[in-house]
Amino acid sequence: MKFVTYMVSGRMLTGVLNPEETWVYPISAAGMEYGSMAEMIRHAGASELEMAEYISRREPYEVPGAVPIGEVKLLAPIPHPAQDVICLGINYMAHAKEAARFQKESFEQKAQAIYFSKRVNRAVDPEGEIPAHENLTKQLDYEAELAVIIGKDAKDVPEERVQEYLFGYTVLNDVSARELQTGHGQWYFGKSLDGFCPMGPCVLTADSVPFPPKLSICSRVNGELRQDSNTELFIHGIAEVVAELSKGMTLKAGTIIATGTPAGVGMGFDPPKFLKPGDTVECEIEGIGILKNIIGE
């Protein structure tokens, strides 16, 4: 099942897609009156989600408020995350090696996961614009990532029960200003400029794919394939990560965890292929969809 946040007739709504992804049905048709995706994730019960699943399979004429997908504007599924996005760094081996080359460091495999956070004032919508921030960076880069969304408060969750705490998955582009990232010696500023968190186009519920998800992931810049990998190649898997983090902190429902990016980012090429105004970036994950954005001025 796929949930979306969308605009229609000047209203922001949460909806569910029909299986063909040609129509959007408002969750109000399933009896849910939540004002946002985040609110639905925090409060919707199993019976409500089952009703949404049932509604998604009805014919459009049977669902009040049904709208063709071409008549809505898709927004980031969670436009305003309640907290910073938790990110994993260096979570694919091939990317670890290209990052070491770019930074002119010897490659060293880290035994433990690398965590950092990403400030998000407003997540960028599918088809939205990523600001170039040319006054701050000449090394603007893309990172296609699978983002995990926690479905209920998670504290001290053992690895074998992590799947119970997941709401779903979406596509996230962890946009980065490389010279800020490396120059500061930590990654927060270089990852957190306004507009550096495109997200979407939907949230795929966790029960839609086997766990752990083994999904193809890729990115394209102006149609050129750059990244091409699979989430089964994580160094640190979702169960390990959620279990570890939840030992020391409560992961609130709606928490977003970006699971790292595969090889093929701009800094990995020789010479590097950084983004510039006018470029189109597409990040795609099997079963979820394509997150497409353009680099602005």
C-alpha positions in Angstrom: 0.0 0.0 0.0 1.2 3.5 -0.9 0.3 6.6 1.0 0.9 10.1 -0.3 0.7 13.7 0.8 -0.9 15.9 -1.9 -2.4 19.2 -2.8 -5.8 19.5 -4.5 -8.1 22.5 -4.6 -5.8 24.4 -2.3 -6.0 21.7 0.4 -3.2 19.5 1.7 -4.4 16.0 2.2 -3.1 12.5 3.0 -4.2 9.8 0.6 -3.8 6.3 -0.6 -3.0 5.2 -4.1 -5.0 2.6 -6.0 -3.0 -0.4 -7.2 -2.5 1.1 -10.7 -1.4 4.4 -9.1 -3.8 6.3 -11.3 -6.1 7.6 -8.6 -5.6 9.1 -5.2 -8.2 8.4 -2.5 -8.3 10.6 0.6 -7.9 8.7 3.9 -11.1 10.4 5.0 -12.8 7.9 2.8 -11.5 5.2 5.1 -12.9 7.1 8.1 -9.6 8.7 9.1 -9.6 12.4 9.8 -5.9 12.9 10.5 -4.5 16.2 9.3 -1.2 14.9 8.1 0.8 11.8 7.2 2.8 12.3 10.4 -0.4 12.4 12.5 -1.7 9.3 10.8 1.5 7.4 11.5 1.4 8.3 15.1 -2.3 7.5 15.8 -3.8 5.2 13.1 -4.7 1.8 14.4 -4.4 -1.5 12.5 -8.2 -1.6 11.7 -7.9 1.9 10.2 -5.0 0.9 8.0 -6.9 -2.2 6.9 -9.8 0.0 5.9 -7.4 2.2 3.9 -6.1 -1.0 2.1 -9.7 -2.0 1.4 -10.6 1.5 0.1 -7.5 1.6 -2.1 -8.9 -1.4 -4.1 -12.3 0.1 -4.8 -13.3 1.7 -8.1 -12.9 5.5 -8.1 -16.6 6.2 -8.5 -17.1 4.3 -5.2 -14.7 6.5 -3.2 -15.8 10.0 -2.1 -13.1 12.6 -3.0 -11.2 10.3 -5.4 -9.0 12.4 -7.8 -6.9 11.3 -10.8 -3.2 11.3 -10.0 -2.6 13.8 -12.8 -4.8 16.4 -11.2 -3.0 16.6 -7.8 0.4 18.0 -6.8 2.4 15.4 -4.9 4.2 16.8 -1.8 6.9 15.3 0.3 5.2 12.6 2.3 6.3 14.2 5.6 6.9 17.8 4.7 8.0 18.9 8.2 9.7 16.1 10.1 9.2 16.5 13.8 12.9 15.9 14.4 16.1 15.9 12.4 16.5 13.0 10.0 18.8 10.3 11.4 21.3 9.3 8.7 23.8 6.5 8.2 27.1 7.3 6.6 29.2 4.9 4.6 26.7 2.1 4.6 27.6 0.5 1.2 31.2 -0.9 0.8 31.7 0.5 -2.7 30.7 4.0 -1.5 33.0 3.8 1.4 35.9 3.2 -1.0 34.9 6.1 -3.3 34.5 8.5 -0.3 38.0 7.6 0.9 39.4 8.3 -2.6 37.7 11.7 -2.7 39.1 12.7 0.7 42.5 11.3 -0.2 42.4 8.9 2.8 43.3 5.3 3.0 40.3 3.0 3.0 39.4 1.6 6.4 36.2 -0.4 7.1 34.4 0.9 10.1 33.2 -1.8 12.5 30.4 0.3 13.8 27.7 2.3 12.0 28.3 6.0 11.4 25.4 8.2 12.5 24.8 11.8 11.8 21.7 14.1 11.7 20.3 16.2 8.9 18.3 19.4 9.7 15.1 19.6 7.6 13.1 22.8 7.8 10.9 21.7 4.9 11.4 18.5 2.8 11.5 19.2 -0.9 8.5 17.8 -2.9 8.7 15.4 -5.8 9.3 17.6 -8.9 10.4 20.4 -6.5 13.6 22.5 -6.8 16.8 21.9 -5.0 18.6 25.3 -4.4 22.1 25.4 -5.7 23.5 27.6 -2.8 26.2 28.7 -5.2 27.4 31.3 -2.6 28.3 28.4 -0.3 29.2 25.4 -2.5 30.7 24.5 -5.8 30.5 20.8 -4.9 26.8 20.1 -4.8 26.2 16.3 -4.7 23.3 13.8 -4.7 22.8 10.6 -2.7 19.9 8.3 -3.4 18.8 6.6 -0.2 16.1 4.3 1.2 14.5 6.1 4.2 12.8 4.0 6.9 9.9 5.5 8.8 9.3 4.3 12.4 5.6 3.5 13.0 5.4 3.4 16.8 7.6 4.6 19.6 10.6 2.3 19.8 12.7 1.8 22.9 15.0 -1.2 23.6 13.7 -3.1 20.6 15.6 -6.4 19.9 16.6 -7.0 16.3 14.1 -9.8 15.8 11.2 -7.5 16.6 12.3 -4.4 14.6 10.0 -5.2 11.7 7.0 -4.7 14.1 8.0 -1.0 14.6 8.3 0.0 11.0 5.6 2.0 9.2 7.1 2.1 5.8 9.8 3.3 3.3 10.3 6.2 1.0 13.0 7.6 -1.3 15.3 10.4 0.1 18.0 12.4 -1.6 20.6 13.2 0.9 21.8 16.3 -0.9 25.3 17.4 0.2 27.7 20.3 -0.1 31.0 18.3 -0.1 33.4 21.1 0.8 31.3 22.1 3.8 30.9 18.5 4.8 34.6 17.8 4.7 35.9 21.2 5.7 34.0 21.3 9.0 35.3 17.8 10.0 31.7 16.8 10.7 28.7 16.5 8.3 25.8 18.4 9.9 26.2 21.8 8.1 27.1 20.4 4.7 24.0 18.1 4.8 21.5 20.5 6.2 21.2 23.6 4.0 17.7 24.6 3.1 16.3 22.4 0.4 18.8 19.6 0.9 16.2 16.9 1.7 14.0 15.9 -1.3 11.6 13.1 -0.3 8.9 11.0 -1.9 7.0 10.3 -4.1 5.1 8.1 -1.5 5.5 6.0 1.5 5.4 2.3 0.8 4.0 0.4 3.9 6.5 -2.0 5.4 4.2 -4.9 5.0 4.3 -4.5 1.2 7.7 -6.1 0.8 9.6 -8.8 2.6 11.9 -7.8 5.4 14.7 -6.9 5.2 13.9 -5.2 1.9 16.1 -6.1 -1.0 15.3 -3.4 -3.5 17.2 -2.0 -6.4 18.2 1.6 -5.9 19.6 3.9 -8.6 20.1 7.6 -9.5 20.3 9.4 -12.8 21.5 12.9 -13.6 20.1 14.4 -16.8 19.2 10.8 -17.8 22.7 9.4 -17.2 22.8 6.4 -14.8 25.0 7.3 -11.9 24.2 4.9 -9.0 23.0 1.4 -9.5 22.8 -1.0 -6.5 20.6 -2.9 -4.1 19.6 -2.4 -0.5 20.6 -5.9 0.3 24.2 -4.6 0.2 23.8 -2.6 3.4 26.8 -2.9 5.7 24.6 -2.3 8.7 21.0 -3.5 8.2 17.8 -1.9 9.3 17.3 -4.4 12.2 20.8 -3.8 13.5 20.4 0.0 13.2 17.0 0.4 14.8 17.9 -2.0 17.6 21.2 -0.2 18.4 19.7 3.3 18.3 16.7 2.3 20.4 18.9 1.1 23.2 20.0 4.6 24.0 17.1 6.8 22.7 13.4 6.5 22.1 12.7 6.6 18.4 9.4 8.4 18.2 6.7 7.3 15.7 7.4 9.2 12.5 11.2 9.2 13.0 12.9 9.1 9.6 16.2 7.1 9.2 18.1 7.5 5.9 20.1 4.3 5.4 23.0 5.5 3.4 23.9 5.7 -0.3 25.6 3.4 -2.8 28.6 4.2 -5.0 28.2 6.5 -7.9 27.7 9.9 -6.3 29.3 12.9 -8.0 32.4 13.0 -5.8 33.2 9.4 -6.8 34.0 10.2 -10.4 37.4 11.3 -11.7 37.0 14.1 -12.3 34.0 14.6 -9.9 30.6 15.2 -11.5 28.9 17.7 -9.2 25.5 19.2 -9.8 24.9 22.6 -11.4 21.8 24.8 -11.9 19.4 23.2 -14.5 20.4 19.6 -13.8 17.7 17.1 -13.2 18.3 14.4 -10.6 16.2 11.3 -10.3 16.5 8.9 -7.4 14.6 5.6 -7.8 13.9 2.6 -5.6 12.1 -0.5 -6.7 8.5 -0.6 -5.6 8.5 2.9 -4.2 9.0 5.1 -7.3 11.0 7.9 -8.7 11.9 11.1 -6.8 12.7 13.7 -9.5 14.0 17.2 -8.8 15.7 20.0 -10.6 18.7 22.1 -9.4 17.6 25.8 -9.1 19.6 28.9 -9.2 
